[in-house]
Amino acid sequence: MGLHLAHWKLNGKTLAPLELHEVMYTLELGIVTAGFLFMALDLASVLLFGRFFCSWGCHILALEDLCAWLLERLGISPRPIRSRVLVLVAPLALIYMFVWPQVARVLEGRPAPRLRIASDAEGWASFVTTDFWRNLPPVGVALLTFGVCGFLIVYVLGSRSFCRFACPYGALFGLADRVAPGRLVALDGCTGCGSCTATCQSDIRVHEELAAHGTVISSSCLRDLDCLTGCPSTAIAYRFTRPPLLRRIPKSERLPRRSDFSLGEEALLAGAFLASLFCFRGLYGLIPFLMALGLGVILAYLTVITSRLFVREHVKLGRTRLKVAGRPTRAGGVFATIVLPLAIFSAHSGFVRSQQLAGERAARAFDTTASPERAAAAVRHLERVDRWGLLPTPGVVARLGSLHFSSGAPAAAVPWLERALGDSPANLDLRRQLARALSDAGRAGRAEAELERATALAGGLESAEHAAAERALTHELRGALRAERGDARGAIDAYEAALAEEPGRASAHLALSELLAGAERLAEAVAHLRAAALLEPDSAPLHYNLAVLLGQRGEGAEAVEHYRIAARLDPDDAQIHNNLGFLLARLGDAPGAEASLRRALAIAPDFAHPCFNLGRLLLEDGREAEALALLERAARLDERYAALLDAARD
């Protein structure tokens, strides 16, 4: 790690952080990351040599061993615990992180991603980076994670307890270790003295496994070789031998699984762990998954110890006596003063998390249903998070602003969006959303000012292309807001500014064409629609609008072409077929006109325009009975056609 940091300092860029969790990016998105390749190499080494990486390459284990060493120097010897429930945490976390997403993908019918290598422009997944801390949590969170997963868990649960109870990568390597031929084996001269077991920091009963099987078969063996160097008879060696998966071990020779807890306490451990995971995972956007796992295991054990204080005469926390002969010790009093506020904090955290999750669930429901009740529920829950949280939760304030705006309360959205911008002043999306809310609340001057700030902030972006795109997006919003206020001239100027920044914005070409058409500048409007149609050739509305304007300019043949394209792209739009039929009739293509108008009526039988247009076409063709029936039907559907019906009868 030191060499990695030094290389970055000297060179300005270095290999991206080797984070094992990046395997999830590869499995979900198909992006081959440095972390994925590192994990693949680690797994290959474990399959052959065993878990050397865990003991010689993992920074968390190094911290755990450092903590154990420091505690030993202080005269504190943490006592390892054994639990039938807690050993399931790591494999279940492994399934949750890597297996379940793939199962969900298959169930949802999503295809497997195609593997690819990300470019440096994509930033977060390239092999080489100028940001040494890329994809890593803030320094404070990283230090807290190290403190919990490297130190606190060792003090409470014993040496290497995070590896044993909470590490999902360790669970994967443990499975791979079952087929590894590289193992510790017993040589002639083993006396069964137990020195190897005494030196093993992974809580393996080494001398018993060597006596029963001639080799250490436990997948918890991390190959740190302490037992080998600690053997007074030098009767242990590292050799290649038959792995445990290929051994047939009689049931009578299997070592019993021990537990320090009753079945009731195991159930309490499970419940307390799940409750803790719910309370702390993602709390205030700060607690990563691995830290939450470590906290969950620690708090589950402390919950059981607390319960024992109420029902047992003698209680220990590790080797510390908390209660003797029914009376709490001084250490027991200290324990109670720590556990009580910790329980209150956990309950408070659970309340905050429950409100956050309920708010997010209601907000997602509102996004899909636009239900005012869902919006009100989301606001209610998220406001509780904001009011009662000890720290701000990222995204909550901005989400409240968005919810108020989307539910038709722009004035209520403004203060929330202003608060969100106070935390993230360079967030251009937030600033544009604030401008939108200010405009809808009747504060046009403030809205224009926010858009000016957004334009200025875009100039500070590193990429010129990105800066131009952000300025174009801001100008486009300015044009939309001005058009809504009736300032057509100002809106045209804004859209032209957007296209000057980014000529390939089809949405700006479309909006500008509508304004130009309204200003009777049809030639310019057609030019912009043609440009938009080239950029988005599969957009039916673009071809439809272009056909309308071409028809108004008397360019009937080209208008028909674009109507036909629009009809092919959106075959169930009755308006397109009606307009096409009307234009074909004017151009003298009666069979084509009749086919299009009948298609429009088949789609929308109560649409008055194709009724009238088809009726008039049939009347000119001499089919009076059907024509009059259609004209009468048009008159019933739209009273504007009543007078025209009388003229047709005459």
WOSUL-V617482 format. One record per residue. N is the residue number from 1. SS is DSSP state (A for helix, B for strand, O for the rest). PSI is psi in radians with two decimals (none if undefined). OMEGA is omega as a letter, one per 40 degrees, with the letter a starting at -180 (999 if undefined). Layout:
N,SS,PSI,OMEGA + N,SS,PSI,OMEGA
This chain:
1,O,-0.68,i + 2,A,-0.73,i + 3,A,-0.68,i + 4,A,-0.83,a + 5,A,-0.74,a + 6,A,-0.70,i + 7,A,-0.71,i + 8,A,-0.76,a + 9,A,-0.72,a + 10,A,-0.61,a + 11,A,-0.34,a + 12,O,-0.29,i + 13,O,2.77,a + 14,B,3.11,i + 15,B,2.42,a + 16,O,2.67,i + 17,O,2.36,a + 18,O,1.39,a + 19,O,2.14,a + 20,A,-0.48,a + 21,A,-0.20,i + 22,A,-0.19,i + 23,A,-0.59,i + 24,A,-0.64,i + 25,A,-0.69,a + 26,A,-0.77,a + 27,A,-0.62,a + 28,A,-0.72,a + 29,A,-0.22,a + 30,O,0.12,a + 31,B,2.07,i + 32,O,1.97,a + 33,O,2.91,i + 34,A,-0.65,i + 35,A,-0.65,i + 36,A,-0.79,i + 37,A,-0.66,i + 38,A,-0.75,i + 39,A,-0.72,i + 40,A,-0.73,i + 41,A,-0.74,i + 42,A,-0.80,a + 43,A,-0.71,i + 44,A,-0.70,i + 45,A,-0.66,i + 46,A,-0.71,a + 47,A,-0.47,a + 48,A,-0.87,a + 49,A,-0.25,a + 50,O,-3.00,a + 51,O,0.90,i + 52,A,-0.62,a + 53,A,-0.73,a + 54,A,-0.76,a + 55,A,-0.47,a + 56,A,-0.22,a + 57,A,-0.13,a + 58,O,2.19,a + 59,A,-0.55,i + 60,A,-0.77,i + 61,A,-0.63,i + 62,A,-0.70,i + 63,A,-0.71,i + 64,A,-0.78,i + 65,A,-0.62,i + 66,A,-0.76,i + 67,A,-0.78,i + 68,A,-0.68,i + 69,A,-0.77,i + 70,A,-0.74,i + 71,A,-0.66,i + 72,A,-0.68,i + 73,A,-0.48,i + 74,O,0.06,i + 75,O,0.30,i + 76,O,2.19,a + 77,O,1.65,a + 78,O,2.43,i + 79,O,2.12,i + 80,O,2.60,i + 81,O,2.79,i + 82,O,2.29,a + 83,O,2.38,i + 84,O,-0.43,a + 85,O,-0.83,a + 86,O,-0.46,i + 87,A,-0.22,i + 88,A,-0.22,a + 89,A,-0.87,a + 90,A,-0.85,i + 91,A,-0.61,i + 92,A,-0.65,i + 93,A,-0.68,i + 94,A,-0.79,i + 95,A,-0.76,a + 96,A,-0.72,a + 97,A,-0.70,a + 98,A,-0.51,a + 99,A,-0.87,a + 100,A,-0.74,i + 101,A,-0.60,i + 102,A,-0.65,i + 103,A,-0.78,i + 104,A,-0.70,i + 105,A,-0.76,i + 106,A,-0.76,a + 107,A,-0.60,a + 108,O,-0.09,i + 109,O,0.33,i + 110,O,2.46,a + 111,O,2.75,i + 112,O,2.47,a + 113,O,2.64,i + 114,O,2.33,a + 115,O,2.42,i + 116,B,2.85,i + 117,O,2.24,a + 118,O,2.58,i + 119,O,2.89,i + 120,A,-0.44,i + 121,A,-0.49,i + 122,A,-0.25,i + 123,O,-1.27,a + 124,O,-0.19,a + 125,O,0.08,a + 126,O,2.78,a + 127,O,-0.58,a + 128,B,2.46,a + 129,B,2.71,i + 130,O,-0.12,a + 131,O,1.74,a + 132,O,-0.53,a + 133,O,0.25,a + 134,O,2.41,i + 135,O,0.05,a + 136,O,2.70,a + 137,O,2.91,i + 138,O,2.71,a + 139,A,-0.74,a + 140,A,-0.74,i + 141,A,-0.69,i + 142,A,-0.77,i + 143,A,-0.69,i + 144,A,-0.68,i + 145,A,-0.77,i + 146,A,-0.69,a + 147,A,-0.72,a + 148,A,-0.88,a + 149,A,-0.31,a + 150,A,-0.52,a + 151,A,-1.02,a + 152,A,-0.76,a + 153,A,-0.53,i + 154,A,-0.75,i + 155,A,-0.68,a + 156,A,-0.73,a + 157,A,-0.10,i + 158,O,2.97,a + 159,O,2.37,i + 160,O,0.54,a + 161,A,-0.47,i + 162,A,-0.73,i + 163,A,-0.69,a + 164,A,-0.65,a + 165,A,-0.32,a + 166,O,-0.22,a + 167,O,1.97,i + 168,A,-0.55,i + 169,A,-0.65,i + 170,A,-0.63,i + 171,A,-0.70,i + 172,A,-0.81,i + 173,A,-0.56,i + 174,A,-0.69,i + 175,A,-0.75,i + 176,A,-0.57,a + 177,A,-0.39,a + 178,O,-0.39,a + 179,O,0.06,a + 180,O,2.18,i + 181,O,-0.39,i + 182,B,1.98,a + 183,B,2.90,i + 184,B,2.23,a + 185,B,2.75,i + 186,B,2.41,i + 187,O,3.00,i + 188,O,2.45,i + 189,O,-0.04,i + 190,O,2.22,a + 191,O,-0.08,a + 192,O,0.54,a + 193,O,-0.38,i + 194,O,0.08,i + 195,A,-0.62,a + 196,A,-0.71,i + 197,A,-0.66,a + 198,A,-0.56,a + 199,A,-0.24,a + 200,O,2.11,a + 201,O,-0.06,i + 202,O,0.15,i + 203,O,0.71,i + 204,O,2.38,i + 205,O,1.39,a + 206,A,-0.81,a + 207,A,-0.56,i + 208,A,-0.72,i + 209,A,-0.67,i + 210,A,-0.67,i + 211,A,-0.67,a + 212,A,-0.61,a + 213,A,-0.15,a + 214,O,-0.02,i + 215,B,2.82,i + 216,O,2.00,a + 217,O,-0.18,a + 218,O,2.30,i + 219,O,-0.04,i + 220,O,-0.13,a + 221,O,2.11,a + 222,O,0.14,i + 223,O,0.61,i + 224,O,-0.17,i + 225,O,0.30,i + 226,A,-0.67,a + 227,A,-0.61,a + 228,A,-0.81,a + 229,A,-0.39,a + 230,A,-0.05,a + 231,O,2.08,a + 232,O,-0.33,a + 233,O,0.07,a + 234,O,0.79,a + 235,O,0.29,i + 236,B,2.40,i + 237,B,2.80,i + 238,B,2.11,a + 239,B,2.91,i + 240,B,2.22,a + 241,O,-3.12,a + 242,O,2.21,a + 243,O,2.84,a + 244,A,-0.59,a + 245,A,-0.45,a + 246,A,0.08,i + 247,O,2.46,i + 248,O,1.87,a + 249,O,1.99,i + 250,O,2.57,a + 251,A,-0.58,a + 252,A,-0.38,a + 253,A,-0.09,i + 254,O,2.32,a + 255,O,2.42,a + 256,O,2.55,i + 257,O,2.10,a + 258,O,2.68,i + 259,O,2.51,i + 260,O,0.11,a + 261,O,2.60,i + 262,O,2.98,i + 263,A,-0.69,i + 264,A,-0.70,i + 265,A,-0.61,i + 266,A,-0.71,i + 267,A,-0.69,i + 268,A,-0.69,i + 269,A,-0.80,a + 270,A,-0.82,a + 271,A,-0.74,a + 272,A,-0.66,i + 273,A,-0.84,a + 274,A,-0.70,i + 275,A,-0.75,i + 276,A,-0.73,i + 277,A,-0.72,i + 278,A,-0.75,a + 279,A,-0.65,a + 280,A,-0.38,a + 281,O,2.13,i + 282,O,0.16,a + 283,A,2.18,a + 284,A,0.38,a + 285,A,0.32,a + 286,O,-0.48,a + 287,O,1.86,i + 288,O,2.94,a + 289,A,-0.78,a + 290,A,-0.67,i + 291,A,-0.67,i + 292,A,-0.66,i + 293,A,-0.80,i + 294,A,-0.80,i + 295,A,-0.71,a + 296,A,-0.76,i + 297,A,-0.78,i + 298,A,-0.86,a + 299,A,-0.56,i + 300,A,-0.78,i + 301,A,-0.75,i + 302,A,-0.57,i + 303,A,-0.75,i + 304,A,-0.74,i + 305,A,-0.72,i + 306,A,-0.74,i + 307,A,-0.60,i + 308,A,-0.52,i + 309,A,-0.45,a + 310,A,-0.32,a + 311,A,-0.18,a + 312,O,2.69,i + 313,O,-0.63,a + 314,O,2.24,a + 315,B,2.37,i + 316,B,2.57,i + 317,B,1.78,a + 318,O,-2.05,i + 319,O,0.12,a + 320,B,2.22,a + 321,B,2.15,i + 322,B,-0.44,a + 323,B,2.30,a + 324,B,2.19,i + 325,O,0.68,i + 326,O,0.00,a + 327,B,2.31,i + 328,B,2.49,i + 329,O,3.07,i + 330,A,-0.69,i + 331,A,-0.61,i + 332,A,-0.64,i + 333,A,-0.72,i + 334,A,-0.73,i + 335,A,-0.77,a + 336,A,-0.66,i + 337,A,-0.39,i + 338,A,-0.73,a + 339,A,-0.66,a + 340,A,-0.94,i + 341,A,-0.53,i + 342,A,-0.69,i + 343,A,-0.71,i + 344,A,-0.76,i + 345,A,-0.70,i + 346,A,-0.75,i + 347,A,-0.74,i + 348,A,-0.75,i + 349,A,-0.69,i + 350,A,-0.68,i + 351,A,-0.81,a + 352,A,-0.79,a + 353,A,-0.69,a + 354,A,-0.71,i + 355,A,-0.66,i + 356,A,-0.81,a + 357,A,-0.70,i + 358,A,-0.69,i + 359,A,-0.75,i + 360,A,-0.67,i + 361,A,-0.77,i + 362,A,-0.64,i + 363,A,-0.71,i + 364,A,-0.67,i + 365,A,-0.67,i + 366,A,-0.67,i + 367,A,-0.56,a + 368,A,-0.44,a + 369,A,-0.30,a + 370,O,0.52,a + 371,O,2.20,i + 372,A,-0.58,i + 373,A,-0.71,i + 374,A,-0.69,i + 375,A,-0.75,i + 376,A,-0.70,i + 377,A,-0.76,i + 378,A,-0.76,i + 379,A,-0.75,a + 380,A,-0.83,a + 381,A,-0.78,a + 382,A,-0.53,i + 383,A,-0.57,i + 384,A,-0.69,i + 385,A,-0.78,a + 386,A,-0.65,a + 387,A,-0.73,a + 388,A,-0.21,a + 389,O,2.47,i + 390,O,-0.45,i + 391,O,2.72,i + 392,O,2.45,i + 393,O,2.10,a + 394,O,2.35,i + 395,O,-0.30,a + 396,A,-0.81,a + 397,A,-0.78,i + 398,A,-0.68,i + 399,A,-0.65,i + 400,A,-0.72,i + 401,A,-0.75,i + 402,A,-0.71,i + 403,A,-0.79,i + 404,A,-0.74,a + 405,A,-0.83,a + 406,A,-0.43,i + 407,O,0.22,i + 408,O,0.42,i + 409,O,1.20,a + 410,A,-0.61,i + 411,A,-0.67,i + 412,A,-0.48,a + 413,A,-0.53,a + 414,A,-0.91,a + 415,A,-0.60,i + 416,A,-0.74,i + 417,A,-0.61,i + 418,A,-0.71,i + 419,A,-0.76,i + 420,A,-0.70,i + 421,A,-0.52,i + 422,A,-0.59,i + 423,A,-0.51,a + 424,O,1.23,a + 425,O,-0.35,a + 426,O,0.10,a + 427,O,1.82,a + 428,A,-0.61,i + 429,A,-0.76,i + 430,A,-0.72,a + 431,A,-0.68,i + 432,A,-0.66,i + 433,A,-0.68,i + 434,A,-0.74,i + 435,A,-0.73,i + 436,A,-0.78,a + 437,A,-0.73,i + 438,A,-0.75,i + 439,A,-0.79,a + 440,A,-0.41,i + 441,O,0.09,i + 442,O,0.29,a + 443,O,1.20,a + 444,A,-0.66,a + 445,A,-0.80,i + 446,A,-0.66,i + 447,A,-0.80,i + 448,A,-0.65,a + 449,A,-0.71,i + 450,A,-0.65,i + 451,A,-0.59,i + 452,A,-0.71,i + 453,A,-0.71,i + 454,A,-0.73,i + 455,A,-0.74,i + 456,A,-0.72,a + 457,A,-0.58,i + 458,A,-0.50,i + 459,O,-0.30,a + 460,O,-0.01,a + 461,O,2.56,a + 462,O,-0.74,a + 463,O,2.21,i + 464,A,-0.64,i + 465,A,-0.76,i + 466,A,-0.73,i + 467,A,-0.76,i + 468,A,-0.71,i + 469,A,-0.72,i + 470,A,-0.70,i + 471,A,-0.69,i + 472,A,-0.74,i + 473,A,-0.69,i + 474,A,-0.78,i + 475,A,-0.69,a + 476,A,-0.72,i + 477,A,-0.69,i + 478,A,-0.73,i + 479,A,-0.73,i + 480,A,-0.76,a + 481,A,-0.70,i + 482,A,-0.68,i + 483,A,-0.68,i + 484,A,-0.54,i + 485,O,-0.01,i + 486,O,0.13,i + 487,O,1.36,a + 488,A,-0.73,a + 489,A,-0.82,i + 490,A,-0.63,i + 491,A,-0.74,i + 492,A,-0.77,i + 493,A,-0.72,a + 494,A,-0.77,i + 495,A,-0.65,i + 496,A,-0.64,i + 497,A,-0.68,i + 498,A,-0.75,a + 499,A,-0.44,i + 500,A,-0.61,i + 501,A,-0.72,a + 502,O,1.56,a + 503,O,-0.32,a + 504,O,0.40,i + 505,O,1.75,a + 506,A,-0.65,a + 507,A,-0.62,i + 508,A,-0.70,i + 509,A,-0.76,a + 510,A,-0.86,a + 511,A,-0.70,i + 512,A,-0.66,i + 513,A,-0.66,i + 514,A,-0.72,i + 515,A,-0.73,i + 516,A,-0.65,i + 517,A,-0.69,i + 518,A,-0.46,i + 519,O,0.24,i + 520,O,0.45,i + 521,O,1.17,a + 522,A,-0.66,a + 523,A,-0.77,i + 524,A,-0.67,i + 525,A,-0.77,i + 526,A,-0.71,a + 527,A,-0.72,a + 528,A,-0.64,i + 529,A,-0.63,i + 530,A,-0.72,i + 531,A,-0.74,i + 532,A,-0.69,a + 533,A,-0.58,i + 534,A,-0.62,a + 535,A,-0.63,a + 536,O,1.31,a + 537,O,-0.26,a + 538,O,0.33,i + 539,O,1.91,i + 540,A,-0.77,i + 541,A,-0.65,i + 542,A,-0.82,i + 543,A,-0.62,i + 544,A,-0.86,a + 545,A,-0.69,i + 546,A,-0.71,i + 547,A,-0.71,i + 548,A,-0.85,a + 549,A,-0.69,i + 550,A,-0.67,i + 551,A,-0.71,i + 552,A,-0.52,a + 553,O,0.03,i + 554,O,0.24,i + 555,O,1.20,a + 556,A,-0.74,a + 557,A,-0.77,i + 558,A,-0.59,i + 559,A,-0.75,i + 560,A,-0.74,a + 561,A,-0.78,a + 562,A,-0.56,i + 563,A,-0.72,a + 564,A,-0.69,i + 565,A,-0.77,i + 566,A,-0.71,a + 567,A,-0.59,i + 568,A,-0.66,a + 569,A,-0.56,a + 570,O,1.36,a + 571,O,-0.20,a + 572,O,0.31,i + 573,O,1.89,a + 574,A,-0.58,a + 575,A,-0.72,i + 576,A,-0.84,a + 577,A,-0.64,i + 578,A,-0.85,a + 579,A,-0.68,i + 580,A,-0.77,i + 581,A,-0.75,i + 582,A,-0.78,a + 583,A,-0.70,i + 584,A,-0.64,i + 585,A,-0.75,i + 586,A,-0.56,a + 587,O,-0.01,i + 588,O,0.16,i + 589,O,1.34,a + 590,A,-0.77,i + 591,A,-0.75,i + 592,A,-0.68,i + 593,A,-0.78,a + 594,A,-0.74,a + 595,A,-0.75,a + 596,A,-0.72,a + 597,A,-0.68,i + 598,A,-0.62,i + 599,A,-0.69,i + 600,A,-0.73,i + 601,A,-0.55,i + 602,A,-0.60,i + 603,A,-0.77,a + 604,O,1.52,a + 605,O,-0.42,a + 606,O,0.41,i + 607,O,2.00,a + 608,A,-0.66,a + 609,A,-0.88,i + 610,A,-0.47,i + 611,A,-0.86,a + 612,A,-0.80,a + 613,A,-0.72,i + 614,A,-0.67,i + 615,A,-0.77,i + 616,A,-0.68,i + 617,A,-0.74,a + 618,A,-0.60,i + 619,A,-0.72,i + 620,A,-0.42,a + 621,O,-0.01,i + 622,O,0.12,i + 623,O,1.28,a + 624,A,-0.70,a + 625,A,-0.90,a + 626,A,-0.60,a + 627,A,-0.83,a + 628,A,-0.63,i + 629,A,-0.72,i + 630,A,-0.68,i + 631,A,-0.70,i + 632,A,-0.69,i + 633,A,-0.70,i + 634,A,-0.69,i + 635,A,-0.64,i + 636,A,-0.62,a + 637,A,-0.53,a + 638,O,1.98,a + 639,A,-0.29,i + 640,A,-0.37,a + 641,A,-0.03,a + 642,A,-0.80,a + 643,A,-0.66,i + 644,A,-0.54,i + 645,A,-0.74,i + 646,A,-0.70,i + 647,A,-0.65,a + 648,A,-0.64,i + 649,A,-0.65,a + 650,O,none,999
